[in-house]
């Protein structure tokens, strides 16, 4: 596994939508953030008649009779000054053992369940379920968000086995791949193209082996835009707007400092780069 490549992609998912241009707290779209991967506390979600999710389910396929699976769940917890990163790790377990004895690990803010079913000889369907078990008596969504798991995603890794692409599975496994039920999650292969030991289950739609453009100078938290446009628009902010941006979230201040000190050569690298699409015509 290319650890840095996986971590870079996972971090991009973690902070997608964290702050949006113009990166000021007073902007309406920054007062209602994190549209992706929000798991509300069970107690609060139950009051909303199913409108707000409190669980996330990932299912995918692994080949290998002696395969061992490990899971890492990552999310943000909101604070008055921004957000804190959280990770919940489940130690490696052989899939044959997991098929006989499903695992559940309880953490202060959540529980993570792992299951495995041998659907054919040496082929397992695995399921990872995340449940927000945080105590919460909140009635308002703004208060419930302080007890929520935000930008929730899962990194699954195997040894002595391989994941099966759910986007482009082998012909003989298409029906089994289509039967996998993913709720609030989109599992894709990550790492170097061709590697099959790591799966990222993301709350946003990705393709297999997503990559960060090498021209990108740093995170801008908005994958629907392009770096050049956002960077140029940051430079057009008024002095007053820049002061508000710098006085707010620490990550917003870092974006401003990085953009204002960016050399012209870096802007030119972001301009006019074309790349071929991925196999199968997917974005």
C-alpha positions in Angstrom: 0.0 0.0 0.0 1.2 3.5 -0.9 0.5 5.0 2.5 1.1 8.6 1.5 -1.1 8.4 -1.6 -3.9 6.8 0.4 -3.6 9.3 3.2 -3.6 12.3 0.8 -6.9 11.1 -0.8 -8.5 10.3 2.6 -7.5 13.8 3.9 -9.1 15.4 0.8 -12.3 13.5 1.6 -12.1 14.4 5.3 -12.0 18.1 4.5 -14.3 18.2 1.5 -16.7 21.1 2.2 -14.9 22.1 5.4 -14.8 25.7 4.3 -16.0 27.2 1.0 -15.1 30.3 -0.9 -15.0 33.1 0.2 -13.7 31.2 3.3 -15.4 33.6 5.8 -17.5 32.5 8.7 -20.1 35.1 7.9 -20.8 33.6 4.5 -24.1 31.8 4.6 -22.7 28.6 2.9 -20.1 28.4 5.7 -22.8 28.6 8.4 -24.3 25.3 7.2 -21.3 23.1 6.3 -20.5 19.4 5.9 -23.1 18.1 3.6 -21.2 14.8 3.2 -20.8 11.9 5.6 -22.6 13.4 8.6 -23.7 10.7 11.2 -26.0 12.3 13.8 -26.3 10.8 17.3 -28.8 7.9 17.4 -31.0 9.7 20.0 -31.3 12.8 17.8 -31.7 11.0 14.5 -34.5 8.9 16.0 -36.5 12.1 16.6 -36.2 13.2 13.0 -38.3 10.3 11.5 -35.4 9.0 9.5 -34.4 12.3 7.9 -30.9 12.3 9.4 -28.7 9.2 9.3 -26.9 7.9 12.3 -25.3 4.8 10.6 -23.1 4.2 7.6 -22.7 0.8 5.9 -20.0 -0.4 3.6 -20.1 -3.8 1.8 -17.4 -5.0 -0.7 -15.8 -8.2 -1.8 -12.4 -9.7 -0.9 -10.7 -12.7 -2.5 -8.3 -14.9 -0.5 -9.0 -17.9 1.7 -6.5 -16.6 4.3 -7.1 -12.9 3.9 -6.8 -10.6 6.9 -8.8 -7.4 7.2 -8.1 -4.2 9.1 -10.4 -1.1 9.3 -9.8 2.5 10.1 -12.7 4.9 10.5 -12.0 8.6 10.2 -14.2 11.7 10.8 -14.2 15.2 12.2 -15.7 16.4 15.5 -16.9 20.0 15.4 -15.7 22.5 18.0 -16.3 26.2 18.5 -13.0 27.0 16.7 -13.2 24.5 13.9 -12.9 20.7 14.0 -10.8 17.9 15.5 -9.7 14.9 13.5 -10.6 11.5 15.0 -9.6 7.9 14.0 -11.0 4.6 15.2 -8.8 1.6 14.5 -9.9 -2.0 14.4 -7.0 -4.5 14.5 -6.4 -7.1 11.7 -8.6 -10.2 11.8 -8.7 -13.2 9.5 -11.8 -13.2 7.4 -12.5 -16.9 8.2 -12.6 -16.0 11.9 -14.7 -12.9 11.2 -17.2 -15.1 9.3 -17.6 -17.2 12.4 -17.5 -14.4 14.9 -18.6 -10.9 13.8 -16.7 -8.2 15.7 -17.9 -5.0 17.3 -15.7 -2.4 19.0 -17.2 0.4 21.1 -15.6 3.8 21.3 -16.7 6.9 23.3 -18.5 8.5 20.4 -19.2 5.5 18.1 -19.3 1.8 17.6 -17.8 -0.1 14.6 -19.1 -3.5 13.5 -17.3 -5.9 11.1 -18.8 -8.9 9.5 -17.8 -11.4 6.8 -19.7 -13.9 4.8 -18.0 -16.5 2.5 -20.2 -16.2 -0.6 -18.1 -18.7 -2.5 -14.9 -20.6 -2.0 -12.2 -18.1 -1.0 -14.5 -15.1 -1.7 -15.9 -13.0 1.1 -18.4 -10.2 1.3 -17.4 -8.0 4.1 -19.6 -5.4 5.9 -18.4 -2.5 8.0 -21.1 -0.6 9.9 -20.4 2.7 11.8 -23.0 3.8 14.4 -23.0 7.1 16.2 -23.7 6.1 19.8 -22.8 9.5 21.3 -25.3 10.5 24.0 -27.2 13.6 22.9 -30.4 15.2 24.1 -30.3 18.0 21.5 -33.4 19.2 19.7 -31.7 21.7 17.3 -29.6 20.4 14.5 -26.8 23.0 15.2 -26.4 21.5 18.7 -26.7 17.9 17.4 -23.8 18.6 15.0 -21.5 19.1 17.9 -22.1 15.4 18.8 -22.0 14.1 15.2 -19.4 12.3 13.1 -18.6 14.6 10.2 -17.0 13.6 6.8 -17.1 10.0 8.0 -15.2 7.5 5.8 -13.5 4.2 6.2 -10.1 2.8 5.0 -10.2 -1.0 4.7 -6.9 -2.9 4.1 -6.2 -6.6 3.5 -3.2 -8.8 3.6 -3.0 -12.2 1.8 -6.0 -11.2 -0.3 -7.4 -8.6 -2.8 -10.4 -6.4 -3.0 -12.7 -6.6 -6.0 -13.6 -3.4 -7.7 -17.3 -2.6 -7.4 -17.1 -0.2 -10.3 -15.5 -2.6 -12.7 -15.6 -6.2 -11.3 -14.7 -9.3 -13.3 -17.6 -10.6 -15.3 -18.0 -13.7 -13.1 -18.4 -11.5 -10.0 -20.7 -8.8 -11.4 -23.8 -10.1 -9.8 -22.1 -10.4 -6.4 -20.6 -7.0 -6.7 -24.0 -5.5 -7.6 -25.6 -7.2 -4.5 -23.3 -5.3 -2.1 -25.4 -2.8 -0.2 -23.7 0.5 0.6 -25.6 3.1 2.7 -24.1 6.6 2.7 -20.8 5.1 1.4 -19.0 4.6 -1.9 -16.1 2.1 -1.8 -13.3 2.5 -4.3 -9.8 1.1 -4.7 -7.1 3.4 -3.7 -3.3 3.5 -4.0 -1.2 2.9 -7.1 -3.3 1.8 -10.1 -3.4 -2.0 -10.1 -3.0 -2.4 -6.4 -5.9 -4.1 -4.7 -5.0 -4.2 -1.0 -6.8 -1.0 0.1 -10.4 0.3 -0.3 -11.6 3.8 0.6 -15.3 3.9 1.5 -16.1 7.6 0.9 -19.3 9.6 1.5 -18.7 11.3 -1.9 -18.7 9.5 -5.3 -15.2 8.7 -6.5 -13.6 6.5 -9.1 -11.1 3.7 -8.5 -7.6 5.1 -7.8 -8.5 8.8 -7.4 -5.5 11.1 -7.4 -4.6 14.6 -6.2 -3.5 16.7 -9.1 0.3 17.4 -8.8 -0.3 21.0 -9.7 -2.5 21.6 -6.7 -0.6 23.8 -4.2 -2.7 22.7 -1.2 -6.2 22.0 0.0 -9.0 24.4 -0.9 -11.8 22.2 0.5 -13.9 22.4 -2.6 -13.6 19.6 -5.1 -16.3 21.0 -7.4 -14.0 24.0 -8.3 -10.5 24.2 -9.8 -7.5 25.5 -7.9 -6.7 28.3 -10.4 -10.2 29.9 -10.2 -10.4 29.7 -6.4 -6.8 31.0 -6.0 -7.4 34.0 -8.3 -10.7 34.8 -6.6 -9.0 34.8 -3.2 -6.6 37.4 -4.4 -9.5 39.7 -5.4 -11.0 39.7 -1.9 -11.0 43.2 -0.2 -8.7 43.9 2.6 -11.6 43.7 5.0 -12.6 40.3 3.6 -9.1 39.0 4.0 -8.9 40.2 7.6 -12.1 38.3 8.4 -10.7 35.2 6.6 -7.4 35.4 8.5 -9.1 36.0 11.8 -11.4 32.9 11.5 -10.5 29.3 11.1 -6.8 28.5 11.2 -7.0 26.5 8.0 -8.6 29.5 6.3 -5.7 31.7 7.4 -3.3 29.1 5.9 -5.1 29.2 2.6 -4.8 33.0 2.5 -1.1 33.0 3.4 -0.3 30.3 0.9 -2.3 32.0 -2.0 -0.8 35.5 -1.4 2.7 34.1 -1.4 2.3 31.8 -4.4 4.8 32.5 -7.1 3.7 33.2 -10.7 5.2 29.9 -11.8 2.8 28.0 -9.6 -0.2 29.7 -11.1 1.1 28.8 -14.6 1.3 25.1 -13.6 -2.4 25.2 -12.7 -3.4 26.7 -16.0 -4.3 24.7 -19.1 -3.5 21.2 -17.9 -5.4 18.4 -19.7 -5.5 14.7 -18.7 -7.0 11.7 -20.3 -10.1 10.2 -18.6 -10.0 7.0 -16.5 -10.7 3.6 -18.0 -14.3 2.9 -18.8 -15.0 6.6 -19.3 -15.5 7.3 -15.6 -14.5 10.8 -14.3 
